[in-house]
Amino acid sequence: MTSAAPRRALCPGSYDPVTVGHVDVVRRAAGLFDEVVVAVLHNPAKQGTFAVEERIGFIEAQVGDLPGVRVEAFADRLLVDVCTEVGASAILKGLRGGTDYDYELPMARMNAHLTGIETVFLPGDPALAHVSSSLVKEVARFGGDITGLVSDEVRDALLERQGGR
């Protein structure tokens, strides 16, 4: 008897920084797939708030307890090529609402056109629909309270990075 290949999903993003919404999606994806590769995508020509290694550490601290979940970094390549490299059968994207869907759908269709890989959209927790990395950084930059939007470790590192506000 032969065993089927594991159902492996790639969950891509910049994760700069990882939010509670990201963690929610990865945790739920871990229950749907045999393996989830959290792909930290980055452009070495762009300066992020956190170094790639820091982002990986933050993510691992929050989902490292999940069997079948691993975190890896990838740079300067097509997402479908990353999927091929890791053997993913699906791309998994969390959606906060209609705007995310409108943004993600053309990319999903292009990825399917290029390689046939399907994108699975996982609705985010409605209670987290307002949480995004860019908004978290903006609120922190102007002294707002980001407690509960990111882990305490990420919050503290972001505030320190932004001058101790």
N, C-alpha and C positions, 0 to 999 in steps of 0.2 A: 504494500500500500504506500502510495506517495503522499507526502504532505503538501498542501497548497502553500504557495508563497505567502508570506505575511502581507496583510493589507497595511501598506505604509503610506502615510500622508505627510506632505511637506507643508508646514505652517510658516510662511515667509513674512518678514517685516523688518523694519529698521530697529524697532524696540529701543528707541532713544528718547526717553527711558521706557522700560517695560511698565505697564500699568496693570491695575487690578482687572481691567477688561481683557487684556492680553492673557493674563493668567487664567481667567475664567474660561476663555475659549480653548486654551491648551489643555486644561484639566478635563473639560468636557470632551475634547477630541480624543484624549487618551482612552476614554470609554468606548469610542466608536471604531477605533483602528487598533491593529496589533502594535503598530509602531508609529510614533509621531516624531518627525525631525523638525525642530524649531530652527528655522534658517534665518540667521541674522545676516541680512543683506546690507552691504555697505559699498560706498564708492570711496576708494582711498584718496581721491582728489578733493573730497568734501570733508570739512571738519565737523564732526558730530559733537554733541554735548558730552557724551561719554565715549571712551575708547571701546573698540569692539570687545576686547577682553573683559572690560568692566561690565558691558551689557550681558555678555555670556554668563559672568558670575552672578549678576542680579537674577537672571532667568533661572539658572540652575538652583539658586537658593530657594526659589519659590516653587519649582516643579521637579526638582531633582529626586523627590521621593516617589515619583510616579514610574512604575515599571514601563519600559518600552518607549520612554521619552528621552531624546538626546538633543543637545543644542550644539549647532555648528555654525561657523561663519563662512560666507561666500561673498566674493567680490567680482565686479565687472564681468558679469555673464548673464545670459538669458536665464530666466527662471526655469524654463523647460529643460535647459541643459543641466541645471542643478537637480531637477527631478530625475533625469536619466542617471546622473552620477550616483544618487543615493537610492535609486530603485523605487521611487515613489510612484504609486498608482493614482494619486490624487493630490491636488492642491487644496488646502483648506484655508478658507478666509472667513474671519468673523465679521459680521455686519452689524453696525449700530442702527442703521435705518436706511431709508430710501436713497439718500445722497451717497452713502457708501456703495449701495447696489449699483447706482448709475455710474459710479466711477469704476467699480470692479468688473462689471459685466463685459465691456469691450475687451479688457485684458483677458478674461476667462475665455472669450470666444477666440481671441488671437492665439492663446496657448493651445486651445483645442485644434485650431487650424494648423498650427505648426507641427504638433506631435500627436494629437488625439487625446492628450491628457485632459481629464475632466477636473473642473473646479467645484468643490463642495462649499456652499455658503452655509455658515452656521450662525443663526441669529444670536446676537449678543443679549445679555441680560438687560431688560429694559431699564433697570435701576442704574445701569452703567452707561446708558446711551450718550451721556454728556462727557464721557471720559475719553480723552485722546492725548497722545504724547505731546503734541504741539500746544494744546490748551493747558496741560499740566505745567509745561515749561513757562508759558506766558503768565499764568497765575502765580507761580513761584517767583518769577522775575520781579513782579510788582508787589510782592509781600503777602499774597493771599495764602490761605491755609490749604495745603494739598494733602493733609492727613486723610487717609482712607481712599485716596485715588491711586496711590502707589504704596509699596511696602515702606515701612519705617526706614529701612536701610537705604532705599532709593531716595526717599524724601530727604533724609539727612545729607546724603551725598550731593543731591541736586542743590540744596540750600548752601552747602559749603562751596560748591562749584560756582555758585552765583554770588559769592562774596559774603556768605554768612548771614543773609537776611533771615 
